[in-house]
């Protein structure tokens, strides 16, 4: 079986990261015999966000100058997501989170090979269900939905484990010149920036596999 390593720099509060990850999933569905080693690299689009987050309306005012000016962008995102089977309900979002704890949950899930499942569950909770990702009980419920014990989740979130790893990942992204997410790296060699079409992901996957095969012969 062929294998590939995929490193993803992303933020849970990034709608295009959700779309990009879904498009990558669709590409991998067309390569069912491929074994994937998947690694999540935290990237906070707003690392200075207050720990408790901000009311959604306040963020919209600060970032876009009000709901009216943001509406067109949200409609564009929702339309793009719908084409990939994702539902965006910006009308349900009440809180803009500091995504530190959400990233920590993905890192915890990665220890048991469930990072992708955790990330997608967090994306859906935030963008489709409007969940508050700064609420610890909400995060525990999301974590338990992918098979992690509630007691383990509570203990983990009450600790500081993973926080330093989030900061290191942010610094690494800056070091290698990543200024926006999603950002995918295949086999440490081929990069894809943004939520590119499925065909683009397939092209890069196949190119990475061909190079790996050529190096082995």
LUMNUFI-685914 format. One record per residue (C-alpha): residue in three letters; x, y, z. Coordinates in nm, 3 decimals. Layout:
! residues N
   r       u       v       w
 ala       X       Y       Z
...
END
This chain:
! residues 217
   r       u       v       w
 unk   0.000   0.000   0.000
 unk   0.128   0.345  -0.091
 unk   0.151   0.602   0.186
 unk   0.165   0.979   0.205
 unk   0.224   1.231   0.480
 unk  -0.001   1.535   0.489
 unk   0.073   1.830   0.717
 unk  -0.204   2.085   0.754
 unk  -0.169   2.432   0.902
 unk  -0.521   2.555   0.982
 unk  -0.746   2.732   1.228
 unk  -1.079   2.602   1.354
 unk  -1.233   2.950   1.314
 unk  -1.136   2.960   0.945
 unk  -1.424   2.869   0.709
 unk  -1.191   2.811   0.414
 unk  -0.994   2.563   0.626
 unk  -1.317   2.364   0.670
 unk  -1.381   2.374   0.296
 unk  -1.020   2.291   0.210
 unk  -1.014   1.992   0.441
 unk  -1.340   1.864   0.293
 unk  -1.200   1.898  -0.060
 unk  -0.888   1.710   0.045
 unk  -1.113   1.438   0.187
 unk  -1.290   1.411  -0.147
 unk  -0.957   1.382  -0.325
 unk  -0.843   1.106  -0.091
 unk  -1.172   0.922  -0.145
 unk  -1.056   0.883  -0.506
 unk  -0.734   0.720  -0.382
 unk  -0.887   0.454  -0.150
 unk  -0.574   0.238  -0.139
 unk  -0.358   0.522  -0.011
 unk  -0.246   0.518   0.353
 unk  -0.243   0.870   0.496
 unk  -0.027   0.998   0.782
 unk  -0.214   1.315   0.879
 unk  -0.069   1.588   1.102
 unk  -0.246   1.895   1.237
 unk  -0.046   2.215   1.289
 unk  -0.227   2.486   1.486
 unk  -0.241   2.831   1.331
 unk  -0.441   3.105   1.501
 unk  -0.564   3.371   1.262
 unk  -0.627   3.592   1.564
 unk  -0.374   3.490   1.830
 unk  -0.449   3.807   2.028
 unk  -0.816   3.720   2.066
 unk  -0.924   3.749   2.432
 unk  -0.914   3.413   2.607
 unk  -1.292   3.416   2.647
 unk  -1.347   3.516   2.283
 unk  -1.565   3.801   2.160
 unk  -1.934   3.838   2.078
 unk  -1.976   3.760   1.709
 unk  -2.131   4.100   1.637
 unk  -1.831   4.276   1.790
 unk  -1.589   4.078   1.574
 unk  -1.792   4.154   1.262
 unk  -1.784   4.524   1.343
 unk  -1.408   4.520   1.405
 unk  -1.307   4.304   1.112
 unk  -1.558   4.391   0.841
 unk  -1.715   4.718   0.947
 unk  -2.054   4.567   1.024
 unk  -2.288   4.287   0.922
 unk  -2.398   4.452   0.598
 unk  -2.042   4.464   0.467
 unk  -1.974   4.106   0.577
 unk  -2.288   3.959   0.423
 unk  -2.146   3.917   0.073
 unk  -1.839   3.734   0.200
 unk  -2.051   3.500   0.412
 unk  -2.276   3.427   0.115
 unk  -1.970   3.343  -0.095
 unk  -1.836   3.107   0.172
 unk  -2.174   2.941   0.221
 unk  -2.213   2.889  -0.153
 unk  -1.865   2.739  -0.185
 unk  -1.925   2.510   0.112
 unk  -2.262   2.393  -0.018
 unk  -2.090   2.273  -0.334
 unk  -1.886   2.038  -0.117
 unk  -2.172   1.921   0.104
 unk  -2.102   2.160   0.393
 unk  -2.363   2.379   0.558
 unk  -2.252   2.718   0.690
 unk  -2.495   2.890   0.927
 unk  -2.334   3.222   1.012
 unk  -2.672   3.333   1.148
 unk  -2.627   3.083   1.432
 unk  -2.277   3.191   1.531
 unk  -2.290   3.396   1.853
 unk  -1.929   3.390   1.969
 unk  -1.593   3.435   1.799
 unk  -1.358   3.204   1.991
 unk  -1.000   3.211   2.095
 unk  -0.916   2.878   1.930
 unk  -0.636   2.774   2.167
 unk  -0.844   2.507   2.344
 unk  -0.993   2.383   2.017
 unk  -0.643   2.335   1.878
 unk  -0.541   2.157   2.198
 unk  -0.830   1.914   2.148
 unk  -0.711   1.830   1.798
 unk  -0.360   1.769   1.931
 unk  -0.501   1.540   2.200
 unk  -0.701   1.349   1.940
 unk  -0.390   1.311   1.725
 unk  -0.238   1.090   1.994
 unk  -0.500   0.827   1.911
 unk  -0.512   0.887   1.536
 unk  -0.833   1.092   1.546
 unk  -0.706   1.442   1.474
 unk  -0.889   1.478   1.142
 unk  -1.215   1.354   1.294
 unk  -1.179   1.598   1.583
 unk  -1.102   1.891   1.354
 unk  -1.402   1.820   1.134
 unk  -1.628   1.782   1.438
 unk  -1.510   2.120   1.569
 unk  -1.559   2.284   1.229
 unk  -1.915   2.151   1.207
 unk  -1.997   2.248   1.565
 unk  -1.885   2.604   1.504
 unk  -1.990   2.681   1.149
 unk  -2.306   2.468   1.121
 unk  -2.438   2.450   1.477
 unk  -2.310   2.783   1.610
 unk  -2.152   2.626   1.918
 unk  -1.940   2.835   2.154
 unk  -1.590   2.687   2.128
 unk  -1.475   2.875   2.439
 unk  -1.721   2.680   2.653
 unk  -1.543   2.384   2.814
 unk  -1.856   2.168   2.844
 unk  -1.920   2.220   2.473
 unk  -1.565   2.116   2.390
 unk  -1.598   1.808   2.608
 unk  -1.918   1.709   2.427
 unk  -1.747   1.751   2.090
 unk  -1.444   1.553   2.206
 unk  -1.658   1.270   2.341
 unk  -1.840   1.251   2.008
 unk  -1.518   1.128   1.846
 unk  -1.455   0.869   2.115
 unk  -1.246   1.037   2.384
 unk  -1.359   0.979   2.744
 unk  -1.522   1.278   2.914
 unk  -1.304   1.245   3.224
 unk  -0.990   1.259   3.010
 unk  -1.121   1.562   2.824
 unk  -1.206   1.752   3.141
 unk  -0.865   1.684   3.294
 unk  -0.686   1.779   2.974
 unk  -0.873   2.106   2.923
 unk  -0.820   2.207   3.285
 unk  -0.444   2.166   3.235
 unk  -0.206   2.364   3.017
 unk  -0.097   2.062   2.813
 unk  -0.073   2.144   2.444
 unk  -0.064   2.521   2.483
 unk   0.308   2.541   2.422
 unk   0.274   2.317   2.117
 unk   0.019   2.559   1.973
 unk   0.261   2.848   2.020
 unk   0.548   2.651   1.866
 unk   0.337   2.564   1.563
 unk   0.241   2.930   1.518
 unk   0.607   3.032   1.530
 unk   0.703   2.756   1.285
 unk   0.440   2.874   1.039
 unk   0.579   3.226   1.056
 unk   0.934   3.094   1.017
 unk   0.857   2.913   0.693
 unk   0.652   3.202   0.555
 unk   0.294   3.084   0.602
 unk   0.075   3.392   0.629
 unk  -0.265   3.240   0.557
 unk  -0.448   2.912   0.601
 unk  -0.532   2.645   0.506
 unk  -0.184   2.543   0.403
 unk  -0.116   2.179   0.309
 unk   0.224   2.012   0.272
 unk   0.252   1.670   0.106
 unk   0.546   1.445   0.194
 unk   0.730   1.751   0.322
 unk   0.786   1.864  -0.038
 unk   0.474   1.988  -0.216
 unk   0.259   2.269  -0.081
 unk  -0.097   2.374  -0.155
 unk  -0.221   2.706  -0.021
 unk  -0.591   2.769   0.017
 unk  -0.908   2.567  -0.040
 unk  -0.811   2.451  -0.387
 unk  -1.036   2.236  -0.611
 unk  -1.035   1.859  -0.566
 unk  -0.854   1.817  -0.899
 unk  -0.565   2.027  -0.772
 unk  -0.530   1.813  -0.460
 unk  -0.531   1.500  -0.674
 unk  -0.261   1.641  -0.898
 unk  -0.035   1.724  -0.604
 unk  -0.099   1.392  -0.431
 unk  -0.007   1.201  -0.745
 unk   0.302   1.414  -0.799
 unk   0.418   1.353  -0.441
 unk   0.365   0.979  -0.480
 unk   0.549   0.971  -0.812
 unk   0.848   1.148  -0.663
 unk   0.851   0.912  -0.367
 unk   0.835   0.610  -0.598
 unk   1.113   0.752  -0.816
 unk   1.337   0.808  -0.514
 unk   1.286   0.447  -0.406
 unk   1.397   0.297  -0.740
END
